[in-house]
Amino acid sequence: MVRGWRTFLGEAPANGEFDAFRAHSRTGPPLSDEHFVKSLYRNFGIALGKRKPGPAPEDG
């Protein structure tokens, strides 16, 4: 957990963090551990994990 957002946002990211932020902003899943993502699914009913690339299959 970040205690001081102003300080956190004013600092340069640690080595490799910038790449992780960029990758997750493109692919969609939250940059977090699996436990947190599963808790979001339980609370909101939205699957946020990685999925197969490409269009969703058509029904019917």
Buried (B, 14 or more C-beta within 10 A) or exposed (E): EEEEEEEEEEEEEEEEEEEEEEEEEEEEEEEEEEEEBEEBEEEEEEEBEEEEEEEEEEEE
